[in-house]
Amino acid sequence: MPADSLIRTLLRLEQKSGSNFAFDPDQLRTIRVPGSRFVEAPLSRVLDRILFGTGLGFKQIGNDIVIAPEKAQAWTIHGHVRDRSNGEELIGATVQVPALEAGINTNQYGFYSISIPEGTYLLLISHPGYQNVRKMIRLDRNRQEEIELALKERNLEEVVIKRSDVSPNPILRNEQNFGPRQLSHVPYYAGETDVMKRLQMENGIKNITEGSSALFVRGGNSDQNLILLDEAIVYNPSHLYGLVSVFNADAVNNLQVYRDYMPANFGGRLSSVIVNRMAEGNSKEFHVNGGINLMSARIAAEGPIVKDKSSFIVAYRRSLLDVFQSQFKLFNPNSVYYDINAKANYKINKDNSIFYSAYIGKDHLLSENSYTNDWGNLTSTLRWNHIFNSRVFLNVSAIYSNYSNLLDLNADTLSQKSQWSTGVRDLTLKADYTYFRSPTNQIKFGISGIYHQFSPGEMFRQEAFEFNISRDRSIETAIYYAQQISLGRRFELNYGLRMGFFRNSEEKRNVFDDKGNRLKKYEHTFFANPEPRLNISYLAAANQRIYATYNLNYQYLQLIQNSTLAFSSLEPWIPASAKIKPQRSSHVALGYRYAPLNYLFSASVYYKRLSNQLDLTGHAQIIRNPEVRTQLKAGSSDAYGLELEMSKTAGKFSGALAYSYSRAYRKIAGINFGERFVANYDIPHELKLTARYELNNRFSFQSFFTYTTGRPLTLPVGYYQHDGLNVPIFEGRNTDRFPDFSRLDISAQYRLQSRLGGKRALSHTISIGVYNLYNRKNPLYYHLNSSSFESKRSTIEYGFGFYPWLAYSFKI
């Protein structure tokens, strides 16, 4: 039989067989069947063949053979999507079945599962920056299909992958995804590719001080962002007081950012979630890459331990400030930092894999008068991935995190030297399940537990010192359930509930027995709070999305910050306790996205109400202040804003223009006379422009421009003298502002490749750029002079002026 419509094929078969077929023409009208050839075949076999994959079946009723839809057997295809060149798992890749208008995204471990009726289908697999793969499959049983995607050639029309009109549409995603290429194609300070600085270029993510890695998202403070490195919490993401972040771009596989809908599997922070997935290493061949710029030198090695089964990556980075003797106002040029990333994995079999990663980073900073500040992060993650069956995926993680900080208090002589120590140490165990029930119904559930040990502040190795701040021990646990489900062709619903539990034990100070011996006594506090999350999306068209989001979050940890310190690594963390209630945030957002070919337009508004927000009273000290908890005042905060963005995503020229208007206020009893005041991170107007131009396969040019309202600050209205010192008099909190901030950065890249023999090649990239092209004097901070003998009582310190740079990177 030739290929034809199903109706004509059945009529032809009816004439040849003499049988009577009964069917509804409306159900069969659009179905076509491929050509087939039969020789003396029974009618049942012929019908099985021509109806395969149509969702129709046949049944003899009396003298008629009835053709009608049947409940087809659903089968599941599952597996991982990986990079063909190195075997790295691709997060957020899309696996689609265009014929059924069904699809799924790989989860944060590169795993996918899609259940569809029996039949023969075309699979379309895509991921930004990679070539699409089309694959025909005949699905008559559950099957595992491991898929590999090849990187796109550097063709001009493929700077960024274009939108797909087949579900699941990228405009439906609630998170932003960044890969290594997206992180590298922007201008940075001194040529240092930096994850946190890249995020600061995004609309709605603010940085209140030049040269800082802190992020302020939608009216939230910098400590209200959950920052994860291979699932381990990073408490201080900064080197050099924030000039560089702790994330080495050579060891990044994927970066995810959530700031609208926060999935229920994440908790413990109010404003955003930043998930940094470390690269796993090339499982196919060995490579060495590295680079050097005016800020640092780095080198990384990766390769297979057992080809296609096990791999490793090790990356090392060290600052070069002491080599180039770069001059900075904040620290001595002999200051240094280094960090090491390492990861290995092993695929035990098709259903089980284990992963181990570790990070260590250290800073040794010297001030102008030789005082030192040493701090660092240590993380370690052991993961087990298990596929129970074609639809259920499990990840179990055991995690260790340690943040420590050591600050000189007096270093005039070595014998008198004393140091102040702060830190947080965590042990975490968690299990996360994903159940791919159908292409339109995905369920996640899990449980986690964290054991925290807090050292808010104490004299180094002097546990009995009378001015130490009491230590805490806490257990933070949570269970969660989340579901993503399509409601027809137009609506998608994401919802979840996280139930959080927090138990804190605060060490009581100055408790002695009858003999005068110090006793360790603890005050216990317990909290339990539900955290619902909801996101509903309406697809007005295949390329238009309207969405509404609600998040209720609790945060049980608090960073104590002195608002007068613009640059400091002294960041003591304290938990919720009998004196300090957990922070709470209710966040509502509405948004619209429109994605015509090669363009993206978006608009969103939000309102956030926060309670139990803490601030230090005026003149309160952190160091050697055992009563610092009593000097923390709690109040409320509210924030709202509008974010607009237009971007061009493909072609020789690509870029984005973004504007946001936002306000953030606080009201805390005992501060600013109990009156409402603007928060330290209140920046009403912000304009950002990024642009990239690909001249050809070798040359590219990038630029970044930003303009923002100056951030608030508190200046004295007068002084009085006490013991020969000028003591400032303050009236209101944050009643003044720095001048408006603006900066233009430009850079260019030249890429070339040299053959080394065989298949080996040496790829080079030479980058040049200028930071702050028009030498804008942006202030860093005001310095208040306490000396009564000098006429100037306050001076302004400016930041980074015109700064040309040169960088080189390679890969073998």
C-alpha positions, 0 to 999 in steps of 0.5 A: 500500500502506498503512503496515504491518509488513514481514511483512504487506506482503510477504504482501500483495505475494505475493498480488498478484504471484504470487511466492513470498517466503522470509524469517526472520520473526524478522529482520523482525518488528519492522520497519515500512514507510511507505505507498506507491502503485505503478502498473504498477511492476516488482516489483524497484522495489517491493521496492527501495522498501519495503526501503530503510533496513531493512538488508534486500535481496532475491535470486531463488534458483530460484522463490523471492525470498529476503529477507535482511539484506545488507551495506548500503553505509555512507555518511558525514555530516560537518560542524560544529556551530555556534552559530546566533547567532554562528557559533562552533563548539561543542565536545563537541556530540552528533550522534545517530541514535536509530534505530541507537543511534549517535552521536558528539561534535564534536571540539575544533574543532567537527567531527563525522563519523558513518558509517551504512548507507544509509537515511532517519534522524532526526538529533538534535543537542544541546549543553548550553545550546542547543535540540535540533535534529531533522533528517530526512536521506536518506543515499544518498551521502556528504554534508556537513551544517553544523548550527546550534543556537540558545541556549535561552531562559532558562526555569526548567526549562532552567538546565542541559541534561538528560541524553540516554539515547541514546549517546553518553551524557555520563556517558561523557565523560572530560573536563569542559566549561565554556562562557561561561554556566557560567563566569558563573553563580557568585559571584567575588571582586569580581565578576571572572568568573575561569576558574581560580577557577571550576575551584577550585570543582570537586571534587578541584581544590584551592587551598592559598592564598586569592587564588591561581590555582594548581591542585593536582589529585589530589596533584600540584603546581601546575606539573604541570598543562598549561594551554593557551590556543589550544594555546599553553602558559601558564607563569604563569596569574596576574595580581596573584600569582594574585588574577586569572587571565590568562583573560578570560571575554569571550574564552572559547569552551570550557574542557575539563578532563582529570584522570582519563584523559589522552588521548595527544594531550596530554603533558608534565605529570603531573596534569591538562590544561586546554584553553582555546579562545578565542572566534572572533568572531561571523560574522553580526553586530557586537557590543560587550560589556564590564563594570566591577567593583571589580577591573577594566574590560573591553571586547570587540568582535566581528563578521564580516569577511566574513559567514558566512565570516570573523570577528574578536574583540578583547578588552581588560581592565585592572585598576582597583586604582589607580583605586579605591585598593584596599588589599591586603597583598601589593602597592601599590594602584598596581599594575596589569595588563592583557591583550589577546585577539585572534582572526580566522578565514577559511573558504577553502572547505568543506574548509579554514579558517585561524585566528590568535589572539594573547594578551598580558598584563602585570603591573606590581606595586609592593611597599610599599617601591616594589620592582617585579615585572613579568611577562607572557605572550605567545602566538600561534597559527596553525592550519589545519583541513583535511577530507581526506574525510568521515571524516578531519580534520586540524589543523596548528598553529604556536605561539609562547609567551613567559613573562618575569619581571623582579624588582627586587633593590635599588631604593634609588636608581635608579643602584644598581638591578639586576633579576633576569630569568627566562623560557621561550620556546617554538616549537611545530609540531604536526599532529593527525589524527582518523579517524572510522572508525565511530560506535563507533570513533574514531582519533586520531594525530599528531606534535608538536615544541617548541623550548624556550629557558630562562632560569632566572635571570640579571641583566638584560642581564648575560649574563656575570654570575658568579652567573647560572644557566645557560641551557638549550635543549631539543627536546621531541617526541612521536608518539601514537596513540589510539583510542576504541572500543565493545565491544558495547553495554556496554563502551567502551575508550579507549586510547593510546600517546604516545612522548616524546623530550626532548633538552636542551643545558645551557650550561656555566659558566665555560669559557674558552679559552687567551686567557681568553675565555668559551666557550659549551659545552653538556652534552647529555642525551637521554631517550625514554619511552613513555606508555601510557594506558587507560580502560575503561567499563562501562555497567550501564545507560543512566545508570550508568557504572563506569570504570577508568583508568590513566595513565603520564606523564612531565614534562620541565620543573620549576618551582623553588619556595621553599616559604616564599614563599606569594605570588610570581611568581618561578617559574624553569623548568628542564628535565630534564638530566644532573643532573635526571631527568624526573618520572614519574607512575603514576595509577590511578583507579576511578569510578562515575557515576549520572545519573537525570533532573535529578541526578548522583551520582559517586564515585571513588578514585585512587592516584598514585605519582610519582618524581623529585620535586624540592624545595629543601634548607632555606635554599636561595636561588633568586636569584643562586645559580648552583648551585641545580640541585645544591641540588635533591633528588629523591625520591618522592611518593604520593597517594591520595584519595576524591571524592564528589559529588551535584548537581542539574542542572535546575529552579529550584534547582540546585547541587552538594555535593562532599566529598573526602578526600585525602593527599599525601606526599613522601620526599626524601633530604636533606630532613626527615632522609630521613623521609616528610613531608606535601607543602605541598599536603596538604589531607585534608578538603575540602567544597564546596557550590555553589547557584543559584536562578532566581527568574524570567527576570530574577533569580537568586541564587548561593552558594558555601561551602567548608571545608578542612583547613589546609595544612601549613607549617614553623615554627621550633622556636627561634632563634639570634642571628648578627650581630644577626639571629634565625636560625630553627632548623627540625627537621621539614618541614611538621610544623605546619598553618594553621588550618582554612579556610572561606568563604561567598560569595553573589551576585545577578544582575539582567538587563534588556534595552533596545531600541535600534531595529530588531533591536538591543538592549542587554542589561544585567546588574547583579551584587551580592555579598559575598565571605566573608560571615561575615568568616572570618579565614583566614591567608595566611602566617606572617611570620618576623621576623629582627630581634633587637630586636623581641619578636615573632619571628613574626606571622600575616598574614590574607587577605580579610575581608568584602568587598561588591562591585558589578559591571555588564556589557553587550552590544549 
